[in-house]
């Protein structure tokens, strides 16, 4: 008999570790090729890890709830044969979708940890606590001393400090000076929480008879953390314009039956909106950026995230990579493919990574406009409202007339650290202009 080392798979270029949700096999169980051994979770997706080898699960090296670095050995599988011990990265896991959660820009993204770094000792400077290479890397980047690191209460196995713990510590470092002032002005009861040398205050909700307490599931907790982090990271400003999309509406009414008969799928407004957004980004490339401390990263690729509804009612943002290289048919096919994968919970980790700008259609819920929250580390997000018939003034050679038009509100939330009102407002108006200038005689 020989042994095979099953390792934690790499779930994407920015993912350096994953949490074990539960083992689906226990020690001594038989495992078939490609049979699921465990379920894991990252800050983006939940996945099942299959075994590339058949055999017996000899030893589980980690427990449920442990956070493990990618490429780290997680289990030993005993297989038939006389081969030497081998190590292999499992095939791409089967993925269960989760809303994307982006790290705050106040915490510089830690570079991927190499296998060589992972096997090095993680006991540092005489400390008897265990710290993963990722945690130590973040600590170095944020100038957190070992003494400060040891004050952080860990939530991992045996009190180990996880990535989430150190990110929470860094995020709360700046709350010490302003929290007391906030507490004085709050009219609701608050609870003081101390993390390391930081103090934060949160409202305490009271309950009355008949109230039902519903614990957030993991997906909802991630969404909540993501929204709060984005608001803490970026000063949000939202601008609005109203666009006459009559030409788009009329063109789609003519084209949708022809397109569906020819391509076997529907054409929605979403790819049409994306085409207009891409054109506007080419005109205003400083909307397609990311902030890294006091540096601005100007993105070459235009990768458009589109908010899609999951069966649970939650939203996730799959990404159309290099949208500027696609024509309308290509955009339509990609939009439909990603939407179908989202509804079927079949999005892969790569499907939800790398976005540089996000579009969300609040009009799908019957809303006329919205003030969306930026999908970090992007700097802008566009919301499209519902299309409604309205009387509007049209300028004609014979004078102004009132006509029934299809009108829609557009709202752009942007990071005021790097996108000022002039840029944000001009970009938004340009998107509206491209929508209004849609060629009603365009060939599909």
Secondary structure, 3 states (H helix, E strand, C coil): CEEEEEECCCCCCCCCEEEEEEECCCCCCEECCCCEEEEEECCCEEEEEECCCCEEEEEECCCCCCEEECCCEEEEEEECCCCCCEEEECCCCEEEECCCCCCCCCCCCCCCCCHHHHCCCCCCCCCCCCCCHHHHHHHHHCCCCHHHHCCCCCCCHHHCCCHHHHHHHHHHHHHHHHHHHHHHHCCCCEEEEEECCEEEEEECCCCCCCCCCCCCCHHHHHHHHHHHHHHHHCCEEEEEEEEECHHHHHHHHHHHHHHHHHHCCCCCHHHHHHHHHHHHHHHCHHHCEEEECCEEEECCCCCEEEEEECCCCCEEEEEECCHHHCCHHHHHHHHHHHHHHHHCCCCCHHHHCCCCEEEEEHHHHCCCCCCCCCCCCCCEEEEECCCEEEEEEEEECCEEEEEEEEEEEEEEEEECCCCCHHHHHHHHHHHHHHHHCCCCCCCC
